[in-house]
């Protein structure tokens, strides 16, 4: 137990309290890594939700692939591959700026 009389001022005591609160929030590198990986997984799952909806609809219609327009993050592509999907990225060139851009992804599950 801390005796407030040991401190020269209330501000000195409050400073100790703030340092204690901060030290409770310090985490190890392993804890930070786990927290980061958990955050990436949650964001990836959120990103993949509409894609799995497209896959489900394609399965219901007897298809073995979908064409997904738009960007996919690297963790999303890795996750799809981990789940056994084949992911191909198709790029194009803008007619006006001649810049390379992503057109679509083909996602297959026929192998």
C-alpha positions as CSV (number, residue, x, y, z in Angstrom):
1,X,0.0,0.0,0.0
2,X,1.3,3.4,-0.9
3,X,1.3,6.1,1.7
4,X,0.5,9.5,0.2
5,X,2.4,11.2,2.9
6,X,5.7,9.9,1.4
7,X,5.2,12.2,-1.6
8,X,6.2,15.9,-1.7
9,X,3.0,16.9,-3.5
10,X,-0.3,15.4,-4.9
11,X,1.1,15.9,-8.4
12,X,4.0,13.6,-7.6
13,X,1.5,11.0,-6.4
14,X,-0.7,11.4,-9.5
15,X,2.4,11.0,-11.6
16,X,3.1,7.6,-10.0
17,X,-0.5,6.6,-10.6
18,X,-0.3,7.5,-14.3
19,X,3.0,5.6,-14.6
20,X,1.3,2.5,-13.0
21,X,-1.6,2.8,-15.4
22,X,0.8,3.0,-18.4
23,X,2.9,0.1,-17.1
24,X,-0.2,-2.0,-17.0
25,X,-0.6,-1.3,-20.7
26,X,2.9,-2.3,-21.7
27,X,3.0,-5.5,-23.7
28,X,5.7,-7.9,-24.8
29,X,6.6,-8.3,-28.5
30,X,4.9,-11.6,-28.4
31,X,1.7,-10.1,-27.1
32,X,1.9,-7.3,-29.7
33,X,2.4,-9.9,-32.5
34,X,-0.6,-11.9,-31.3
35,X,-2.7,-8.8,-31.1
36,X,-1.6,-7.8,-34.7
37,X,-2.2,-11.2,-36.1
38,X,-5.7,-11.3,-34.5
39,X,-6.5,-7.9,-36.0
40,X,-5.3,-9.0,-39.4
41,X,-7.5,-12.1,-39.2
42,X,-10.6,-10.1,-38.2
43,X,-10.0,-7.6,-41.0
44,X,-9.3,-10.4,-43.6
45,X,-12.5,-12.2,-42.6
46,X,-14.5,-9.0,-43.0
47,X,-12.9,-8.5,-46.4
48,X,-13.6,-12.1,-47.5
49,X,-17.2,-12.2,-46.3
50,X,-18.7,-10.9,-49.6
51,X,-16.4,-13.1,-51.6
52,X,-17.6,-16.2,-49.7
53,X,-21.1,-15.1,-50.4
54,X,-20.2,-15.0,-54.1
55,X,-18.6,-18.4,-53.8
56,X,-21.7,-19.8,-52.1
57,X,-24.0,-18.4,-54.8
58,X,-21.7,-19.9,-57.5
59,X,-21.8,-23.3,-55.8
60,X,-25.6,-23.1,-55.8
61,X,-25.5,-22.5,-59.5
62,X,-23.1,-25.4,-60.2
63,X,-20.0,-23.2,-60.9
64,X,-16.4,-23.8,-59.9
65,X,-15.1,-20.3,-60.1
66,X,-16.0,-16.7,-59.5
67,X,-14.8,-13.5,-61.1
68,X,-14.2,-10.8,-58.4
69,X,-13.9,-7.2,-59.5
70,X,-12.0,-5.0,-57.1
71,X,-9.0,-5.2,-54.9
72,X,-8.0,-8.0,-52.6
73,X,-5.4,-7.5,-49.8
74,X,-2.4,-9.7,-49.7
75,X,-3.6,-11.4,-46.4
76,X,-7.0,-12.1,-48.1
77,X,-5.2,-13.8,-51.1
78,X,-3.0,-15.8,-48.7
79,X,-6.1,-16.9,-46.7
80,X,-7.9,-18.0,-49.8
81,X,-4.9,-20.0,-50.9
82,X,-4.6,-21.6,-47.4
83,X,-8.2,-22.7,-47.8
84,X,-7.4,-24.4,-51.1
85,X,-8.6,-21.8,-53.6
86,X,-6.6,-20.8,-56.6
87,X,-6.4,-17.1,-57.1
88,X,-5.4,-15.4,-60.4
89,X,-5.0,-11.7,-60.7
90,X,-5.7,-10.1,-64.1
91,X,-4.4,-6.7,-64.9
92,X,-5.0,-4.2,-67.6
93,X,-3.6,-1.0,-68.9
94,X,-5.6,2.2,-68.8
95,X,-6.2,3.5,-72.3
96,X,-5.7,7.2,-71.3
97,X,-2.9,7.2,-68.7
98,X,-1.3,3.9,-69.8
99,X,-1.0,3.0,-66.1
100,X,-1.2,-0.6,-65.0
101,X,-4.3,-1.4,-62.9
102,X,-6.1,-4.4,-61.5
103,X,-9.1,-5.5,-63.5
104,X,-10.3,-8.6,-61.6
105,X,-9.5,-11.8,-59.7
106,X,-10.5,-15.2,-60.8
107,X,-11.0,-17.5,-57.8
108,X,-11.2,-21.3,-58.6
109,X,-12.0,-24.3,-56.5
110,X,-12.1,-27.0,-59.3
111,X,-8.9,-28.8,-58.4
